[in-house]
Amino acid sequence: MLTRLRKLTIVVTTCLIVSGCASHSQKFSAVEKHLIEHHAGLALKELDERYGKSSSDIVLYYLNKGLILRINEEYKKSNRALENAKKFIDELETLSLSEQTTSLTINDSTLSYTGERYEKILLYVYKALNYIDLGKLDDARVEILQMDVKFRKLLDDNQKPVLSEDGFPRYFSGLIYEANQEWSNALISYRQAYESYKRSAAKVPEQLKTSLLRLTEHLALFDELENHKKTFGISTWTNQQAFSELGELVFIFHNGLAPVKYELSAHTLNPQTGHMIRITTPAYKPRPSIIKAAKISINDNHYTLKIVEDVNSIAIKTLESRSAEIAARALARAVLKYNASKQAGRKDDALGLLINLAGVVTEQADTRSWSTLPYDIQMKRVALPPGKYDLTIELIGNHGRIINKYIFSDVTITKQQKTFISYRWIPLYTTQ
């Protein structure tokens, strides 16, 4: 009888491992399906039905809701959702002892999700972009001030950046300070952005270099100016006096979708005891960009956008930096679950096997992430005389042909002001 029960348990366990409990990324694919089909309203409805009441996923719910609402051009509602995400992150960052114990005995998905470091920072960027789209530059400035406080707190917690995750947020901060004609603050942010890009594998944007040259010259920081000229190999640029006679278009392109997490699992059977052991860890599956280049056209002049934030690479590198910690917890759980089933088996073989089965089935990798973020963020800044312009963005596929085109009519450029335009594009690709 015991042999039959063991065999049945092994069969059931194997079936459950093959089918698996639905991971976050699998459940979220229903939301993404509507999103990539350009049905943001249906995506929001699906999100509410699946995640609106999940306490452990409340931060992720509001992060994704915020971006879907932004895609739907509901900027006020988007900011309310992102503010809720911010509030819950602050409340949940100090995990309770009971949560930590549960994650060690069941799986990491039982912990309340508070976001990766880069997600917590991009939250402020998207709130600021919403305020810009609402015409509230002062409120956008408040967001970048709060972002700076968050940067400092994360560094105090020793959450050091693993790639260029600080690069674009710092660069973006500089743009907002410049828009407010706060030259010193803008220069500080540009310096921080430059250092972030430099210490990573990411390429320093050329327009960031010219901004450093322009502002160090304007603020009469001639030693720093000479150093930048030698380092950058740039000898000419538009000085601040000439620049102030123009307006500036800041075009920000949010391309595709961030990588999706999936589960890697390893399982083995102890032939002597009949116990199954399973260890799971998360990994990222990139959703590569299907465009070769993004270009904007203004008055028959063409400009190629450049990547300023490689969200895909940052997400993967961030997970890799925590892989040893995640694997250690998974191994510790496997030992705890094995010992629990072994101890129960001494009193009752059937109970021991059932506890072993429960341990195997509940062992799941944490596949949660802010997956409505873009694959990358690209940008182009164009100084223009004041006036109205028609602007066209063209997305060039890997085959060299235009796969998408969008026209922005009557874009107003005002002297000494920045005009921010954001464009989000999600291709029709498989979400899993």
Backbone hydrogen bonds, N-H to C=O, Kabsch-Sander energy under -0.5 kcal/mol:
donor,donor_aa,acceptor,acceptor_aa,energy
5,L,1,M,-2.3
6,R,2,L,-2.5
7,K,3,T,-2.4
8,L,4,R,-2.8
9,T,5,L,-2.8
10,I,6,R,-2.5
11,V,7,K,-2.3
12,V,8,L,-2.8
13,T,9,T,-2.9
14,T,10,I,-2.6
15,C,11,V,-2.3
16,L,12,V,-2.4
17,I,13,T,-2.4
18,V,14,T,-2.3
19,S,15,C,-2.6
20,G,16,L,-3.4
27,K,23,S,-2.3
28,F,24,H,-2.8
29,S,25,S,-0.8
30,A,27,K,-1.0
31,V,28,F,-0.8
32,E,28,F,-2.2
33,K,29,S,-2.1
34,H,30,A,-1.1
35,L,31,V,-1.7
36,I,32,E,-2.9
37,E,33,K,-0.9
38,H,35,L,-1.7
39,H,34,H,-2.9
43,A,39,H,-2.1
44,L,40,A,-2.4
45,K,41,G,-1.9
46,E,42,L,-2.5
47,L,43,A,-2.3
48,D,44,L,-2.4
49,E,45,K,-2.1
50,R,46,E,-2.1
51,Y,47,L,-2.7
52,G,47,L,-0.5
52,G,48,D,-1.3
54,S,51,Y,-1.5
55,S,53,K,-0.8
58,I,55,S,-1.0
61,Y,57,D,-2.6
62,Y,58,I,-1.9
63,L,59,V,-2.4
64,N,60,L,-2.5
65,K,61,Y,-2.3
66,G,62,Y,-2.4
67,L,63,L,-1.7
68,I,64,N,-2.4
69,L,65,K,-2.5
70,R,66,G,-1.7
71,I,67,L,-2.6
72,N,68,I,-1.7
73,E,70,R,-2.1
74,E,69,L,-2.9
75,Y,73,E,-0.9
78,S,74,E,-2.4
79,N,75,Y,-2.2
80,R,76,K,-1.8
81,A,77,K,-2.2
82,L,78,S,-2.6
83,E,79,N,-2.4
84,N,80,R,-1.9
85,A,81,A,-2.1
86,K,82,L,-2.3
87,K,83,E,-2.3
88,F,84,N,-2.5
89,I,85,A,-2.3
90,D,86,K,-2.1
91,E,87,K,-1.8
92,L,88,F,-2.3
93,E,89,I,-1.6
95,L,93,E,-1.1
100,Q,96,S,-1.9
101,T,97,L,-2.2
102,T,98,S,-2.2
103,S,99,E,-2.4
104,L,100,Q,-1.5
105,T,101,T,-1.6
106,I,102,T,-2.7
108,D,364,Q,-0.5
110,T,107,N,-1.6
111,L,108,D,-1.6
113,Y,56,S,-3.0
120,K,116,E,-2.2
121,I,117,R,-1.4
122,L,118,Y,-2.4
123,L,119,E,-1.5
124,Y,120,K,-0.6
124,Y,121,I,-0.9
125,V,121,I,-1.3
126,Y,122,L,-2.6
127,K,123,L,-1.8
128,A,124,Y,-2.5
129,L,125,V,-2.4
130,N,126,Y,-2.1
131,Y,127,K,-2.0
132,I,128,A,-2.3
133,D,129,L,-2.4
134,L,130,N,-1.3
135,G,132,I,-1.7
136,K,131,Y,-3.3
137,L,135,G,-0.6
140,A,136,K,-1.7
141,R,137,L,-2.1
142,V,138,D,-1.7
143,E,139,D,-1.6
144,I,140,A,-1.7
145,L,141,R,-1.9
146,Q,142,V,-2.3
147,M,143,E,-2.3
148,D,144,I,-1.8
149,V,145,L,-1.5
150,K,146,Q,-2.1
151,F,147,M,-2.6
152,R,148,D,-2.0
153,K,149,V,-2.1
154,L,150,K,-2.6
155,L,151,F,-2.1
156,D,152,R,-2.2
157,D,153,K,-1.7
158,N,155,L,-1.7
159,Q,154,L,-2.9
160,K,158,N,-1.5
167,G,164,S,-1.4
168,F,164,S,-0.7
170,R,166,D,-2.2
171,Y,167,G,-2.5
172,F,168,F,-3.5
173,S,169,P,-2.0
174,G,170,R,-2.1
175,L,171,Y,-1.7
176,I,172,F,-1.9
177,Y,173,S,-2.5
178,E,174,G,-2.6
179,A,175,L,-2.4
180,N,176,I,-1.2
181,Q,178,E,-2.2
182,E,177,Y,-2.9
183,W,181,Q,-1.1
186,A,182,E,-2.5
187,L,183,W,-2.5
188,I,184,S,-2.2
189,S,185,N,-2.2
190,Y,186,A,-2.5
191,R,187,L,-2.6
192,Q,188,I,-2.3
193,A,189,S,-2.6
194,Y,190,Y,-2.6
195,E,191,R,-2.5
196,S,192,Q,-2.0
197,Y,193,A,-2.6
198,K,194,Y,-2.5
199,R,195,E,-1.9
200,S,197,Y,-1.2
208,L,205,P,-0.8
209,K,205,P,-1.5
210,T,206,E,-2.1
211,S,207,Q,-1.4
212,L,208,L,-2.0
213,L,209,K,-2.1
214,R,210,T,-2.7
215,L,211,S,-2.5
216,T,212,L,-2.1
217,E,213,L,-1.9
218,H,214,R,-2.1
219,L,215,L,-2.3
220,A,217,E,-1.3
221,L,216,T,-3.1
222,F,220,A,-1.2
225,L,221,L,-2.3
226,E,222,F,-2.5
227,N,223,D,-1.9
228,H,224,E,-2.4
229,K,225,L,-2.5
230,K,226,E,-2.0
231,T,227,N,-2.4
232,F,228,H,-3.2
233,G,229,K,-1.6
234,I,229,K,-0.7
239,N,237,W,-0.6
243,F,239,N,-2.6
244,S,240,Q,-2.3
245,E,242,A,-1.1
246,L,243,F,-1.5
247,G,384,L,-3.2
248,E,417,Q,-2.3
249,L,382,V,-3.1
250,V,248,E,-0.5
250,V,419,T,-2.9
251,F,249,L,-0.6
251,F,380,K,-2.8
252,I,250,V,-0.6
252,I,421,I,-3.1
253,F,251,F,-0.5
253,F,378,Q,-3.1
254,H,252,I,-0.5
254,H,423,Y,-3.1
255,N,253,F,-0.7
255,N,376,D,-2.4
256,G,254,H,-0.5
256,G,425,W,-2.9
258,A,373,L,-2.7
260,V,285,K,-2.1
262,Y,283,A,-2.9
264,L,281,T,-3.3
266,A,279,I,-2.7
268,T,277,I,-2.4
270,N,275,H,-3.1
274,G,270,N,-3.0
277,I,268,T,-2.9
279,I,266,A,-3.1
281,T,264,L,-2.6
283,A,262,Y,-2.2
285,K,260,V,-3.1
292,K,396,I,-3.6
293,A,396,I,-1.5
295,K,394,E,-2.8
296,I,303,Y,-2.8
297,S,392,T,-2.6
298,I,301,N,-2.6
299,N,390,D,-0.6
301,N,298,I,-2.0
303,Y,296,I,-2.8
305,L,294,A,-2.9
306,K,379,M,-2.1
308,V,377,I,-3.1
309,E,377,I,-1.7
311,V,309,E,-1.4
312,N,375,Y,-2.4
314,I,310,D,-2.4
315,A,311,V,-2.7
316,I,312,N,-2.0
317,K,313,S,-2.8
318,T,314,I,-2.4
319,L,315,A,-2.1
320,E,316,I,-2.4
321,S,317,K,-2.0
322,R,318,T,-0.7
322,R,319,L,-1.1
323,S,320,E,-1.0
326,I,322,R,-2.4
327,A,323,S,-2.7
328,A,324,A,-2.1
329,R,325,E,-1.9
330,A,326,I,-2.2
331,L,327,A,-2.4
332,A,328,A,-2.2
333,R,329,R,-2.4
334,A,330,A,-2.1
335,V,331,L,-2.0
336,L,332,A,-2.2
337,K,333,R,-3.0
338,Y,334,A,-2.2
339,N,335,V,-2.6
340,A,336,L,-2.2
341,S,337,K,-2.2
342,K,338,Y,-2.4
343,Q,339,N,-2.5
344,A,340,A,-2.1
345,G,341,S,-2.1
346,R,342,K,-1.0
347,K,343,Q,-0.6
347,K,344,A,-1.0
348,D,344,A,-2.4
352,G,348,D,-2.5
353,L,349,D,-2.2
354,L,350,A,-2.1
355,I,351,L,-2.5
356,N,352,G,-2.2
357,L,353,L,-2.4
358,A,354,L,-2.5
359,G,355,I,-2.3
360,V,356,N,-2.1
361,V,357,L,-2.6
362,T,358,A,-2.2
363,E,359,G,-0.6
363,E,360,V,-0.8
364,Q,362,T,-1.1
367,T,365,A,-1.0
371,S,369,S,-2.0
373,L,370,W,-1.4
375,Y,255,N,-2.3
376,D,255,N,-1.4
377,I,309,E,-2.6
378,Q,253,F,-3.0
379,M,306,K,-2.6
380,K,251,F,-1.9
382,V,249,L,-2.5
384,L,247,G,-2.7
387,G,413,I,-2.4
389,Y,411,V,-2.1
391,L,389,Y,-0.5
391,L,408,F,-3.1
392,T,297,S,-1.9
393,I,406,Y,-2.7
394,E,295,K,-3.2
395,L,404,N,-2.9
396,I,293,A,-3.2
396,I,394,E,-0.6
397,G,395,L,-0.5
397,G,401,R,-3.1
398,N,290,I,-1.1
400,G,397,G,-2.3
403,I,395,L,-3.0
404,N,395,L,-1.1
406,Y,393,I,-2.1
408,F,391,L,-3.9
409,S,407,I,-0.6
411,V,389,Y,-3.7
412,T,410,D,-0.5
413,I,387,G,-3.2
413,I,411,V,-0.5
414,T,412,T,-0.5
416,Q,246,L,-2.7
417,Q,414,T,-1.9
419,T,248,E,-3.3
420,F,418,K,-0.6
421,I,250,V,-2.5
423,Y,252,I,-2.3
425,W,254,H,-2.2
429,Y,427,P,-1.7
